[in-house]
Amino acid sequence: MTEPIESPAAEKRKAPAPSQRFKRRATLLKAPAEIWRARMLVRALAERELRALYKQAVLGVAWSVLTPVALMLVFTIFFQRVATIDTHGVPYSLFVYIGLIAWNFFSASLSTGGMSLVNQMHLVNKLKCPREVFPLAYMFVAAFNTVIAGLVLLVLFAVNGFAPKITSPVAILPLIVQLAFTLGVTLIVASVTVYLRDLRHALPILLQLGLLATPIAYGLDQIPENLQPLYSAVNPLGPVIDSYRATILYGTMPNWSLLGIGAVSSFVFLIAGIKLFRRLELGFADVA
């Protein structure tokens, strides 16, 4: 027995009224205010993740230090033997560790924040809040781990008998650039991964390639000078790490032209990330 076919008029009556349909404009001006109002939720999600991350872990927060320290030792012992790296008189361990701290924050934010919507979809569909709070919470976890790993830098300064330069406070400028770039890329990956689940398998490979393609074990000056502007636009972490080394280790100002290119590129990534996230957000519940 076939079911009766409803008329188009009946189907139209069942459709929700336009006032009941979920709409959200992808406006950039509203995003900061909405996220600020949800700041306590970001904090709660970050605290929950930190507790889960180190629950019943014997070494606890020491795990946040092991990865950059292990990579520093590998680069120092092996990489420096097979390549001539000009650190301009700075101990190589300090030279590479500053780069690793910056990279680890970006990598951790992207690998966890990029998967946050997929992994927390049960909360995404239940909580009425800006969906950006989920990637942001994981970025705060990555920032906490980065601060802990940064304490090793103080030990390296003492061991090497090398003091940070007086220009160190200027490092806040490349830090702002890095935060903008990291947040933009994380929002892009988080929103796209909901629709394209293959990305979660490709992301670890891309991050491994990025580790080698970013001037961590070597300096930005190893890249041909005529390609440095293009490189800074594609990978703003390059001039960011170079600026950290210049201000903290060398006592000089950053290369303003390259950092400027990286800054423009980073904020383009940020704006594109917010716009793309809010457009794709409308279909998160349907895809899940």
N, C-alpha and C positions, 0 to 999 in steps of 0.2 A: 504493500500500500504506500503510495507516494505521498509525501508531505505537501500540504497546500502551499502554493507559491504566493508570497505576499506581494501586494501591489507596491509600486514605487512610492506611492503616497504614504502607505503604512510604514515602509522603511524610513522614510523621511521623518515621520513622527517619532520614531525611536531614537533618531540621532540626537545627541546632546545639543542643547542650545549654544549659540556662539559664546554667550557669557559664561558658560560652564566649561568651556574648553580651556585646557592649560596653554597659556601663552607666556612667553618670556622673551623679551627683546634682548638681543645681544649687544647691549649698550655698555661701553667702557666706563662711562661716568658712574653708573650705578654699582658696578662690581666692587670697588673698594669699600663703599658704605655697607653693602650687603655682607661682605666677608667680615668686616669689622664688627657688625652686630652679632655675628656667629663666632666670635673669637673664643668664647668660653667652650664652645663645642669643639673647636680646633684643639684647644688645650686638653680637653677630656679625651679626645681620640688619641692624641699624642701620648698622654700619660698611660692610657690603656695599652698602647702598642709597646711602650718602653717596659712596662711591667711584664707583658707577655714575652718580650724579647729576651729578658734576662732572668725570667723565672726559672728556678732550679738550675741555673748555670753556675758552675763552680767558680769560673773566672769572672763572672759578672761583667761589669762595664769594661774590663780589660780586653774583651773581645773587640771593642772598637779601636783598640790600639794595635792589635796584632797584625792586621792586614797591611796598614801603611808601613809599620816597622819591618815586617817581613819583606815587602817589596823594596824598601830602602836598602836592606841588607843585600838582596839579590842584585839590585842595580849597582850598589857600591862595590860588591865583590866581583861580579862578573862583567857587567856592562862597561865599567871603567877600564877593565883590562883589555877589551877588544876594540874600544873606540877612544879617540882623543877628544875629551870634552873640556873646553875652556870655560872654567868657572870664575875667571877673573880674580883668582886668589881666595875664593870662598871655599871652605871645606865641602867636598862633594856630598857628604851626608846631609848637610844643611841645604845645599843647593837642590837636591832631589826631594828632600822631605817636604819642603814648602810646596813644591809642585804636587806631591802626592796628597797633601792635605786638601788642596783645592780640588783635585780630581776626585778624591774619595767622597767629598760632599756632593759633587755633581753626579757621580756614579750611583751613590746610595739613594739620592733623591729620585733619580730617573728609574732605577730598578725597582724600588718599592713604591714610590708615588705614582709611577707609570702604571703599576698593576693594582693600585688602590681601589679603583672602581670595580674592576673584575673580581677582586678578592672580597670586597665588602658590599657586593650587590644586594645582599639581604638588608643592609642598613640604608643603602642608597634609595631603595624603593619604599622605605618606611619613614625615614626622617624628612621632615619639611625644612629644608635648609639649602643654602647655596652648595651645589655639589663640589665646588672647588675646595671645600673644607677637607675633603678626604686626601687629595694630593698634598695639600698644605700641611696636614697633620704629619704625614710621613716625611715631609721636608724638615719639619721641626725636630723629628727624631734623628734625621741625618745631621742636622745642625748640632744637636746635643752630642752625638758621637764624634763629630768633628772637633768640638771644643775639648772633649776628653783626649782625643788623639793629638790635639795641639799642645797639650801639656808636655808631650815628649819633646817638642821643639825647644822648650826651656831647658830640658836636660841636655839636648844636643849642643845648645849654646854654651852651657857650662863645661861639658866634656871637651869641646873643641877650643875653649878659651876665646870664644868669639861673641861679641855683644851686638845686639840689634842696633841699627843706626838711628840717628836722631830724626830721620825722615820717615820712620815707621808709621806715624799716624796718617800719612798720606795714603796708606794702603786701604783706607776706608773707601776710596774712590773705585779702585778695581773690584772691591768687595761688592759694592752696589751693582756694578756691571755684571758680576758673576751671579748675584741673586736674581737679577732680571732675566738673564739668559737661562738659568736653571729652572726658574718657575715657568717661563714660556715653553721650553721644551718638554717639561714634565706635564703641563696641561695638554699639550698636543698629543703626547704619547698616551696619556691616561684616557683621553676621549676617543682616540682612534682605536685603541686596543679593545674597547667595548665592541666595536664592529668587526675588527680584524684581529681575531685571536692568535693568528700566526705570529703577530708581532712580539708576543711574550716569549716565543721560542727564539726569535731573531735578535731580541734585545741584548741578551748576554754576549752574543757574538759581536754585535756592533760596539758594545762597551769595551770588549777586549781589543778590538781594532782601534777604538778611540784612544785607549791608553797608550798605544804605540804611536798614534798619529798626533798626539798632543805633546808639546815640548816639556816633558817631565824629567826624563833621564838626560835630556839635552836642552840646549837653549834655543830661543826663538831665532837667534842669529845663525843657526845652522840651516835655516830655510833660506833659499836664494832671495836676495833683497828685493828683486822686482816682483816676487810672488808673495811677499809678506802682507801687503794690503789686502789682496784677495783672500789669503789664508786667514787673516784677522776677521774678515767679514763672515767667512764660512764657519770658523771655529773661534769664537771670541775668548775661549779659555786660554788660547795662546798668548795674546797680549795681556790678559789678566794675570797669568802666572809670571810672565816677564815683568810686569809692574810690581808684583809682590817681591820679587827678587831685587828689583832696582831699589825699592824704597826701604825694605827691611835689611837686605844683605849688603847692598852696594852704597847706600847713602846718597842715591841720585834720584832725580825725578823720573817718572815713567816716560816712555816714548809716547808723547801725547797724541801724535797723529795716528799711530796704530791702536792705541787705547780708545781714541775717539771713534775710529771705524768699528772697533769691537763694541763700543757702547751703543752706537746707532743700530748695529745689527742685533744686539741683545734686546733692545726695546722694540725692534720690529718683531722679533721672535715672541716677546711678551704680549704685544698687542694681538698678533696673529693667534697666539695660544688662547687668549681670553675669548676672542671672537669665535674661533673654531669650537672651543669647548662649549660655549653657550648655544651655538647652533646645533651641535650634535647632541647636546643634553636632552633635547626634546624627545629623542628616540631611545634613551637609555633603558627605560622600563620595557619597551616593546622588544628590544633585542635580547635583554636578559631572560 
